[in-house]
Amino acid sequence: MQKTLDIFTRYGLRRIINASGTETTKGASPVCPEVIEAAAALVGHSVDMAELQSVACHTIADAFGTQAGCVVHCTAAGIAIAVAACMTGANLARVERLPDTSGMKNEVLLQRGHDVSYGAGVTQNVAVTGAKVVAIGSANECGVYQLAEAITPQTAAALYVVSHHTVGSGLIDLAAFCRTCRAAGVPVIVDAAAEPDPRLFLEAGADLVIVSMHKSFAGLTGGIIAGPLALVRACLYQEKGIGRPMKVGKEGVIGAIAAIERWASLDRASLARALDERLAKARQRLELLDGLTASIEPDATSNAFARLHLHVDPAQAGLTAHQLAQALWSQTPAIAVRALQADLGILQIDLRRADAEMVEHIVKSIEKLVGAARSSRRSSAPIKGGRGKASLPPPSPNLADLTADALERWPLSMRRADKHAG
């Protein structure tokens, strides 16, 4: 009998219970069986990529009610490719000339509150094409009149970012953004990387919508661009230019096709009920812990699901939100929680892809860590009648600095098993 290859043991990789989300730093979503089966059936063979992309085009169009679609390497690649397509159209000579934009419209409008980093900066992603970002409004405020004023004969496109990273209020909503741009003949590109349904943005008036396949769709690494045929064809043209270094392979295209077909058949209501039950059970246990307040909060964008928010009071819990996140990550298996708001004392727990056993392990781990921290705090408390020195909890490390430190430490020292193991 053939042994199952244990990649984790063979290469000394840590196993992770991912209660953080679909971030690519954690390998994004586990790939669903339907996608694995489709990819395995194709990767051992040659295929005409034009035919495969044509199948993808029809699959995207049928699923999302648009004229056309194509598969790209990822959403970040999709932004660059879509911007390039809006500058060049289906003009191969212009495609080959980028990032030299001489003679082309080359300005891309972006609300300042959407100028975010998703691991790299949005503006840099646009700049690789040779385009120039024109920022409008301020970080926390932007009006339609400012958008209208910023449109010039050099405006090639306008980019709208749908993400929890963006400023949540004070900016132009998508429908008004699209109406203003459409009236001036400016195509709108929507970065909807983690969103589960491109139709919402197409119906709001977007021209090109870019969605990740390895996040909400549980596919292999890839992204799709959906929109009108002329613009989507111009996107495909970019493989003869700046899109070449970011081209997608056959496994990415067939993976996207299978992921979309699976998406179309999902019983979302049943999945939502099951998630709500997991969240409620976890909340019921965790809110009993001194120093923790647990609440169930809806996702900040169009994702129709909720996360468990843990508000950590260091004075009562015995540790900060960041320390709790780090302690969970240091366990075996490692538990990843979303710590983007750890400096505010908030951790987010995403249970979409956690089964009952995983949820129990997460809850027990938090109970154990908070209990140990409280015991340690009590044992080190000043003697009654003594003068204890008041102190503020240690500040949470800056996430950008943590990322820089991690890059400096790479490559990590890995304990690899015998190469013939597994």
C-alpha positions, 0 to 999 in steps of 0.5 A: 500500500502506498504511504500518504505523503506527510509534507509537514513531517517531511519538511518540518512545517508547523501545522496551523489551525487558521482562525485568522482568515484567508490571508496569503501569509497563512496559505490562504484558504484550504483548497476544496476537494472539487478543485484538487480533483480538477487540477489533478486531472489536468496537471499531468497533461498539456492543454491549449491555454487559449481554449482553457481561458475560453472555458474560463471566460464562459464559466465566469460570464455564466456565473456572474452575469457579465459578458466575459472574464479571464483568469490571472495569477492573483488579485494583485496581478489583476489590478496591474493587468486591468489598469494596463488594459484601460490604457492600451485597449486591444492595441498590441503595439501599446501593450508591448510599449508599457510601462512607457505610456507615451501617447496614452491616457495614464492617470488612475483615480484613487480615493486617499482612504483606499490607498492601503497596503494588502501586503504591498501598496495599492499605488505601487501595484498601479505604478508598475504599469507606468500609470500615475495614481491621482489621489483624491480627497483626504484619508477620512473624507472624499466627495463626489465633487472631488472625484468629478474635478479630478477627471481629466483627458488623461484619466485612464481609469478609476480604482475602487478598493473593497477591503476591511483595510480601507477607511470605513466611513466618509468616502464615496460609495461604489454606486455614486463612484461608478455613476460619476465615472461612467458619466465621464467615460472613465472605466471603474476597476474594483479590487474585491479580493476577499469578496464572495460575489462579484455580481454585487459590484458589477450591478453597482456599475463597475466595469472590471471586478477582480476577485481572488480564487484562493480566498472566499472561493477556496481555490488554488492561487489565482484571480479572475477579472470579470467585465465587458468583452472588450476590456477583458480581451484587453486584459488577456492581451497584457500577457504579451507585455507587463502581464507576462511575469505574472501569468497564470498556469493551467492549474490556476485556470482549471482551479478557478473554473472548478472553484466557480462551479462549486460556488454556484452549487453551494447551500449558503444558508446551511453554511451560514447557520452552521457558522452561527452555531460555532460562533455562538458556542465559542462566545458562550465559553469565552465570555465567561473568562475574566478579562475577556469580552466576546461579541459576534460582529459582521464582516466589514465589507460585503461578506455575509458572515461574522467573526468573534471579537475578543476584547482583552482587558490586560488588567483583568486577563493578565496579558494583552491582546497581542500577547494572547495572539503570540501565545496562541501562535507559539502552540503546537499546532499553532493557532492563528487569530486576526491581530490587526486591532491588537493595539486596540485590545481586540482579536478577531476569530474567523471560524468559517473553515474550523470544524467542531474539533478545531473550535474546541481546541481554540477555546480550550487554548484561550481558556488555558492561556488566560487562566495561566496569565491570571495565576501568574499575575496574582502570584506576582501581586504586591503584598497586601499593605505594600505599595504596588507600582502602577504601570501601563500594559506594554504597547503592542508591536507595530505590525509593519515593523513585525513584517520587516523583522520577519523578512530580515530573519528569513530563511528560517532554520527548518528541521527537515526529516530524512528526504526519503521519509513519507 
